[in-house]
Amino acid sequence: MQRLPFSIASGTLVPLLLGACGVSDAGGEARNVLLIVVDTLRADHVGAYGYAGETTPRIDALAREGLVFERAYAQSSWTKPSIASIFTSLPASQHRVLEESVANRLGDDLSTLAELLGQAGLRTAAFVENPHVVSATGFDQGFERFEGPLDWSHDDWVADCDVTAQRAIAWMDECGSEPWFTYVHLLDPHDPYDQGDFAQVEAADWSESVAQGKVIDLLDPSTDLPRRSLDPEELRQLVALYDDEVRHVDAAVGRILDALDRMGRREDTLVVLTSDHGEEFLEHGRLRHGYHLYEETVRVPLIVSVPGRGPERFPERPVRHVDLAPGILGSLGLDVPEAFTGKHFLAHHETPGTGLEPVVCETAMRGLWRRSLRLGRWKLLRDELRDTSELYDLEKDPAEERDLGELEPEVLRDLETLLGELRRPRALSSSPGELEPEVLEALERLGYSGGKVFPH
């Protein structure tokens, strides 16, 4: 049996890990910030992370000139809590935006990245395609302009990353020489996988739902598990359609970056590209996302273009979504609020002793309450409602196939203790909001109920 390289009883680790590190210059002179979130993008389906499917030529080009963080993690496996963590630098159990219900919204008492950048003199705009990230759920805080999809009401509504990219480009052009913060959230890789323009799979004698990438139709509504087993060819079809969606959104990302070049703004713009979560393809028995916290749903790409710095890869250094806001603020020379729990991950140096950076992920979708903790090679998965744990050694078992909880009880116990120490809850943000009926219908078409209650 092994012990972790610290003692919980010493009381020295937790304060160190929760503290913020000092801010230092991260590169050249950035005046603008472009945050691109590609919804449902698995890190291992991006060329820069080793994928051979030729899905992301434009994102790969950005990676070749920028900083690539190979151990980047979302704080949740679905959109709403994940984006809340990006903007507040708080873990999900602290910002408490964990429910599908619109009544559970981002609290007005929380400071957001957009608010802080706006107060610093940047113009702020958001162009968002995900119906969880809307004004009614509080995500418009700090934005001068906040725009969702053009039309929620159409029965066969799908996100249009081409339109959204063009709207973002027009805004950046409109700002001229004024500094700006632009948040672009592109939805295409989310199911249904129906981006026909890039389809490269041949029609086959499979079910219509598989052929059209309608994952929701494959699930039992009472359990959200597949109605039946998918054969390997059906699964291959779904993955191929998902990859087509990624190719399509990659082209839209390229158009945004080309526009920055045309405007002459690449040299003074900090570009941050990431995803809100990944996607499951039956690695652990499920499709879609939000239920589990295995690597395929919480490990995300993180590629950063910093003026005057790069290229560089970070294969071992963990970066969490809660680190993004401190990194962006620090790169602009702005103060990081004490309430932020993340660190300035773009600084040239790290605070001594933070080599063991804890990565905590949480989900409460469909009334679940699951948490995970990665610390170095070890990963703990906790089902809090069932009071069960799983333990994996990611160095030897990156696919999380062999639960070592019984073989390494001391490691398991130490990680459970640390996970408990790292939980710092606050009051649930539940000021009622109102979504237009068309938005609620769009959420339902994407497979979200909008009515589950967070149990803690």
N, C-alpha and C positions, 0 to 999 in steps of 0.2 A: 504494500500500500504506500501511497505517496502523500506528502503534505504540501500544501501551497507554500510558496516562498515568503510567507509573512505570518504573523500571529494575530488573529482577530482580537484576542484578549489584550493585546498590547495597547489598543486604542489609538495607534498612530496612523493606520492606513486610511481610514475613512475620511478624517479631516483633510488629509493631503489630497485624496482623490476628488473631493468635492470642491476644493479651492480653485480659484481662477489663476491662470499664470499671467506673468507680466506681458505687456504689449511691446512689441518692437517692430521696426520697419520691415515690411514683407517684400519689398521689391522696389519698383519704380513709382511714378506719380499717377495713381489711379484717381480719376475725377468722377467716373460713372461706374455703375454696377449693373450688370445684366445677369439675372438669376433665371436659368432655364431648368424647369422641372419636367422631365419626360415621364409621364405616368406609367407605372407597371413595367418598368424596364429593369430586367435582371442584369446584374453585372456580367454574368457569364454568357450573355448573348450580345456582348459588345466586342468588336474586334480588338480594341485596345486592351481588353482583359482576356484575350486568348481565344475568342470565338472564331471558328473557321467559316461561318456561314455568310460572310460578306454582307452583313446587315447595316454597318455603320461607317461608311467611308468618310463622311464629313465629321462625325464625332471623333473618329480615329485621327483625322488630320489635326483637330484641336488638341488631342492628347499628345501628338508628336511634338508640339511646340509648347505645351504647358506642363502642369503638375498633375500626376496621376496617383491617386490614393487607392491602393488595392484592397485595403481593409476599411472601407467606408460602410457605415451602417445607418439605416433608418431607425427611428425610435419606436416605430410600430410597423405592422404589416398591412396597414390600409391607410387611405389618404388623409382623413380628417385629423387624427392625432399626429400623424407624421408631419403634415404641413404646420400644424400648431407648434410642434417642437422646433421646426426650422425658424419660425418667426419669433418665438419667445425664448429660445434657448433653455426650455424647461422639459424634463421628461414627462411622459404622458400622465403618470399618476400625480404629477404636480400641477400641470395646466388643466388636467381633468377633462379635456375635450376628447372623450372616448366613446361616446354613444352615437348611434346613427340618427337619433332623434334630433330634430332641428332645435328643440328646447335646450339642448346641450350645445352651447355656443362659446366662442372665445371670449373670455371675460374682459370687460372694458377696463378693469383695473390692471391688466397686464400690459407691460411695455412691449411693443413689437418693433421688429427691425425697420419696417416701413415708417413708423412714427419717429423713430430716432434719426433715420436718414432725412426725413422731411424736416425735422427740427434743425438739422445741420445745414439746410439750404438746398438739398437735392429735390428736384421735382420727382414725383413718384407716380407710377402707373402699374396696373396689373391687368393681364389679359389671360383669362382662365377658362378652361374648358370643362373642369370637373365640377359637377353640381353640389358637391360637399363644400367647396370653397367658394362661398357666396356671401353677400352682404348680410343676409339673415342669420348666418352663423358667425358673424363678427369678423370675418377675414378682410373686410374692407378698411379696417383701422389703419390710419396713416396714409392711405392712398388718395392722391389728388384725383386720379381717374381709376375706376375699377370696372372692368368690362367682362361679362360672361359671354357665352355663345350667342350668336345672333338670333337663333330661333330654337327654343326648347319644345315648342308645341307640336312639331311634326311627328307623326307616328313612327316614321323610320329614321328618327333623328340619330345622327352620328356626329362625333366631333370632326371638325374640319381644320386640321393644323395649318393648311395653306392659308385659309382666311385669317386665322388667329395670328400667324406669323406676319402677314401683311399689315394687320392692324398695329402690331407692336412696332414694326418698322416705321410706319407712318408717324407714330407717336415720337419715336426717337429722332426722326427727321425734323418733326415739328419743334422739338426742344432746341434745335440749333446748337449754339455754343454753351447753353446752360447745362450744368451738371444734372444727372438724372439717375434714378433707380427704376429699372424695368424688370418686372416679374412676369415670366411667360410660362404658362402651365399647359402642356400639350398632352392630350388624352389618348391618342390613337392606339398605342399598344394594349389598352384595356379591352377586355372582351365586350361585345362580340368581335372576333377577328374577321373583319369583312372589308378590308381595303383592297378591292378588286384590281385597282390600277397596277399593283405590284405583284399580283398573284403569279406564282411560278409552279403551282402544283396542278397536276392533271385531274380532271373530273374522274371520279371513281364510283363504284357501286356501294357507297357507304350511306349512312343516314344523312338526311338533308341538314340536320343540325350540325353534324361534324363537318360536312362539306362547306357550310357557311360560317363556321367558327362560332356558333351560338352556344356557348358553354353552359349558360343558365338552363337551356332546354335539356341538357344532359343530366341535370341534377334532380334528386328527389327533394321537393320543397320542404319536407318534414325534417330532413337531416342535412341537406346541402351536400350530400355525398353522391357520387355517380350512380345513376339508376342501374347500371350494369357495367360489367368490365369492358374496357375499351381494348381492342386488339392492338398490336404494335403499329399497324398501318394507320389506324384511326388516330392514335396518339401522334404519329409522325405528321399526319395531316394538320392537326391542331397546332403543333409546333411550327410547321411550315407557314401556316396562316399568321401566326403570331409574329414570326420573323418578317413577313411581308409588311405588317403594320410598323415594325421597327424601321424597316427600310424607308417607308413613307415618311415617318416623322423625322428620320435622319436628314432627309432631303429638305424638310422645312427648317431644321436647325441650320443647315448650310445656307439657306437663303437669308436667315437673320444675320449670320456671320458675314456673308458677302455684303450685306447692307452696311454693316459697321465699317468694313473696308472702304466702301464707296463714300461713306460720310467722313472718312478719315478719323474714326473714333476708336479703332482697335488699340492704338498705342496708349490711350488714357482710360481704357475701360477694363475693369475687373470682371471677367466672365466666369461664372460658376455654373456648371452643368451637373445635375444629379437626377435621381429618381425618388419618388415618394415611397416606393416599395417594389418588390419583385413579383413573381408569379409562380404558382405550383403547377407542375405537370405530372402528378401522381407519384412524385418522389416519396411522399409520405401519405399516400392514399387519397389526396384531394386534388381538385382543380381550383383555379382562381387564387384568392389570397384573403388575408384577414383572420383566418382561423388559427394558423400555426405561426411559430416564430423560428422555423428552421432557416438555414442560410439562404435557400432559394427565394425566401420572401423578405428578408431583412438586409441582406448584403446588396448594396446598390453601387452603381458607378459614381465616382466623384472626380471630375476633371476641372481644373482651375487654370485659367489663363491670367497671369499676373504681369502687368507691364514691367519689362526689364528683368524678368526672372524666368528660368526654365530653359530647356525641358528637364524634368526630373521625375523619377518614380519613387514611390514610398511603399515597398512591399510588406513591411512589418508594422508600420505606425498606424494604430487605429484612429479613425476620425468618425465622429458621430454627428448626426444632424444638429444636435444642440451646440456643436462647435462652429457651425456655419456663420451665425450672426456675429459672435465675437470675432471671428476671422475677418469678416467683411468690415465691421466697424474698425478693428485694429488696423486694417490695411489702408483705411482712409485717415488714420490718425485720430480717430474719435474714441472717446471713453467707452468702456464696456460697463454696463450697469452691474452693480453687485449682485442683483437678483438673478443674473444669468448664470447658469450652471456650467456652461461650456467653456472652452479655452480658445485662445487665438491660435488656431491650428496652422496658420500661414506664417507665423513668426519663425525666424531663422533658428531660434533655440527653443528648447523645451525646459520647463521647470525641472530642476533636478529631482529625481525620484519618481517621475510619473511614467516610467516605462510600462508599468502595469495599469493601463487605463481601462476602467470598467466600461463595458458596453451593455446598457440595459435597454431591453425592448419590451413592449407591453401591448396587449390587445384585449379589448372587451367586446368585440363584434359578436352579435347574436347572443348576448348575455354571457359570453365566456369571460374568464378573468385569468389570462395567461401572461407570464412574465419570463424573461430569459436574461441571463447574465453571461457575457463572454469576458474572460480574464486570461490573457495570454493564450495558451493552447486549449484551455478548458472552457466548456460551455455547459451551463446549467439551464434546463427548461423546467419551469414550474407551472403546474395547473393548480391555481390557488383554490378553486372551488372544490376540486377533488382531493386536494392536499397530496399530490403526487409529484415526483421529480424524475428527470432524466439527466444523465451526465454523459458528455461526449468529449473525446480527445480529438480536436480538429486537426492536429498535425498528422495523426495516424488514420483518422477517420473523417475526412472533410465532408463526406456525404451524410454524416450523422446516422449511421446504420447500426452501431453497436453501443447500446446503453451500458455504461460502466458503473452505474450507481452502486450495485452490489459489490463490485470488485474494488472500488475506491471510496469506501464510506466516509473517510475523514475528509477527502477533497469535497465530496458532496456536502457534508455538513458545514464545512467552512464557507463554501459558496452560498449555501442557503442562508447562513448567518449574515454574510456580506450583503446579499440581495435584500434582506430585511432591513439592514442598516441604511441602505441607499434609498429606501422609499421615504419620501418626504411629502405626504399628501397635503392638499389644501382644499378649501371648500369647493364643491362642484359648481362650475360655471353653468348656470341653468336659467339665465334670464330668457324668457320665451322670445323666439323669433318667429317670423312668418315667411314661409316660402310660397311663391306662386304655385298654383296647382300644376302648371306645366313643368316646373322644376321637380316637384314631387313625383310626377309621372316619369320624368327622365331618370330620377334615382331608381325607381322601380324597374325600369327597363335595363338598368345597369346591374340589377340584382340586389339592391339595398332596401331594407324594410322601413327604416326611418322611425322605428318605434320601440327598440329594445332599451332596457334600462341597465346602466352600469351598476354592478352589485356592491361596489365598495365606495 
